[in-house]
Amino acid sequence: MTNTELKKLLNLPRNEKLKIVHTLWDNIAKEKVQGTTYPEHIEVIKKRLKKIRSGKTKFKNWETLKNKYIEKPQI
């Protein structure tokens, strides 16, 4: 992609940019992932699963996370 093409994309309206992002993300998600799973990643997953199974992990519901991380519009 050239700088000119990128500038055109960056100047699109927000809703058009979002359509492009969604299209790209869907395309990426369909691709088969090939590569190595790193041992460090496997260890992190094992530790997290162990905490979940032991009951030591606390989960938060969507409303709590949304209120904490999503900016509320100013009225």
NORHUVEN-V502749 format. One record per pair of residues at least 12 apart in sequence whose ideal C-beta (glycine too) atoms are under 10 Angstrom apart, sorted by the first residue. I is the first residue (numbers start at 1). J is the second residue. Records with the same first field share a line. If there is no record, write none. Layout:
I->J, J
This chain:
none
